[in-house]
Amino acid sequence: MRGEGWRFVAIVALAACGKIGFDPRSDAIAGVTDTATPDPDAPAAACEQAWLTSPTVSTPVPITAANTNGPTDYAPYLSANGLDLYFGSNRSGMFDVYVTSRATLDAPFGTPVPLAMFNSTADDTQVTFGPDERDVFVDTNRAGGSFDILMASRADASAPFPTLTPLYASAGDELNPLLVDERTLYFSGSSLPGSVGMTDLWVSQRAGHGSAFGPPQLVPGLATVDHEASPALISTGRVIVFTSSRPGSPAPLSIWYATRAETTDPFGTPQLVPVINTSQEYTPFLRPDGCELFYNSLQAGSADLYVVRIMP
């Protein structure tokens, strides 16, 4: 395995969500109390509106069950029903993807277990699923050299996934896949035709489940000569949260957000997410309703997972 410094630089900045069935009440983080707790029954539109105006963000809370306080734990993805948290970790030496689960939204997360079906003898750093769990995406360098997004699709959520195959095969890296709906895939990558920065945010479209994705296009309004990575969007596509090293970042990597009125519009001027940018923060995941933001931070000295709530 390459050194940890390379892992942080190449995977996170390239420089530098199991059981799908979304429950809008999944505001609760097990084993956590917070003085700024939102109404758990707040409509999703309220959280989206908070992002579109100016979000009020709760105090960051570590996800204790997932963190090892030494090795890197990062790239979170929460299942749509809020019961399974997927993430990447090098706690075993190589990077593998893990899942920690809870029985109910109010129960504590359990002991993380590796996802053998998606891990290999190489570095496998992130797993995400489509909205109905018929598609799975895995970040890996198992082909050697650069990192690729592997994908598999199945007819329904009860069927086994077939063999993973590469989504793109560029000379650079493709990472951080997020299928926002059945047709729209966001990811970060370098060395694709039309690249502007060291790492850019990309979007690719397909006709529907089972169809091939078309050529990736730069996400409009966000490209710089610096690093943009780890796109995370709410289900309407009007809010995006991402990692960047652009000017104004208080650390080599910080978490920014941008909004737009319609999905056909370019995103507006990005702003730093309030409260959370205290050290070095990256790999955000935004719950589809926008009410919770999961991410990785070095604020405690090690690369750990945290979550904040957005106050409607």
KAMOSUL-V606936 format. One record per run of one state. SS is the DSSP state (h for helix, s for strand, l for the rest). FROM is the first residue (numbers start at 1). TO is the last residue. If there is no record, write none. Layout:
SS,FROM,TO
SS,FROM,TO
This chain:
l,1,3
h,4,13
l,14,43
h,44,53
l,54,55
s,56,57
l,58,60
s,61,62
l,63,72
s,73,78
l,79,83
s,84,89
l,90,95
s,96,101
l,102,112
s,113,114
l,115,115
h,116,118
l,119,123
s,124,129
l,130,134
s,135,140
l,141,147
s,148,153
l,154,164
s,165,166
l,167,173
s,174,179
l,180,183
s,184,189
l,190,198
s,199,205
l,206,216
s,217,218
l,219,226
s,227,233
l,234,238
s,239,244
l,245,253
s,254,259
l,260,270
s,271,272
l,273,280
s,281,286
l,287,291
s,292,297
l,298,303
s,304,311
l,312,312
